[in-house]
Amino acid sequence: QVQLVESGGGLVQAGGSLTLSCAASGRTSRTYVMGWFRRAPGKEREFVAQIGWSAGITYYADSVKGRFTVSKDIAKNTMTLQMNSLKPEDTAVYYCAANIADGGGYAYWGQGTQVTVSS
């Protein structure tokens, strides 16, 4: 009963920036962690970044550390991913996900938004 909708994807040149947003609705009161994942063409889905919904503690994959910043706005039930210094290898469908505090892990997923980085 949690709905997630990503937005902000698009085409950007290498070295450029893009900001993704994830709007959460439904029964979000027990949200524990929200995160970003991505799936590049021909590759498995991989973790990108996450943020604790209460304290705002963040964690990043090594591949994006120092370039991406995840943030939250609890009042708006929104999570964002600021992506800087984008590389062609960042090209992927990006998904937001919610980890509800019921021990079930990342059980809710958005539909994904395409990010394409041209060289």
ChimeraX attribute file (.defattr): number of C-alpha atoms within 10 A of each C-alpha:
attribute: neighborCount
match mode: 1-to-1
recipient: residues
	/A:1	8
	/A:2	17
	/A:3	17
	/A:4	22
	/A:5	18
	/A:6	23
	/A:7	19
	/A:8	15
	/A:9	18
	/A:10	14
	/A:11	14
	/A:12	18
	/A:13	15
	/A:14	17
	/A:15	14
	/A:16	14
	/A:17	16
	/A:18	19
	/A:19	16
	/A:20	21
	/A:21	22
	/A:22	26
	/A:23	17
	/A:24	24
	/A:25	15
	/A:26	10
	/A:27	11
	/A:28	15
	/A:29	13
	/A:30	13
	/A:31	18
	/A:32	19
	/A:33	21
	/A:34	27
	/A:35	27
	/A:36	25
	/A:37	19
	/A:38	23
	/A:39	19
	/A:40	17
	/A:41	11
	/A:42	7
	/A:43	9
	/A:44	9
	/A:45	15
	/A:46	14
	/A:47	18
	/A:48	23
	/A:49	23
	/A:50	26
	/A:51	22
	/A:52	17
	/A:53	24
	/A:54	12
	/A:55	9
	/A:56	16
	/A:57	12
	/A:58	16
	/A:59	16
	/A:60	19
	/A:61	14
	/A:62	11
	/A:63	12
	/A:64	17
	/A:65	12
	/A:66	12
	/A:67	14
	/A:68	20
	/A:69	19
	/A:70	24
	/A:71	21
	/A:72	19
	/A:73	12
	/A:74	13
	/A:75	6
	/A:76	10
	/A:77	17
	/A:78	18
	/A:79	24
	/A:80	22
	/A:81	22
	/A:82	14
	/A:83	20
	/A:84	17
	/A:85	15
	/A:86	23
	/A:87	19
	/A:88	15
	/A:89	14
	/A:90	20
	/A:91	20
	/A:92	22
	/A:93	18
	/A:94	25
	/A:95	27
	/A:96	31
	/A:97	27
	/A:98	25
	/A:99	22
	/A:100	21
	/A:101	13
	/A:102	10
	/A:103	9
	/A:104	9
	/A:105	13
	/A:106	16
	/A:107	12
	/A:108	16
	/A:109	21
	/A:110	20
	/A:111	14
	/A:112	22
	/A:113	21
	/A:114	19
	/A:115	22
	/A:116	21
	/A:117	21
	/A:118	16
	/A:119	11
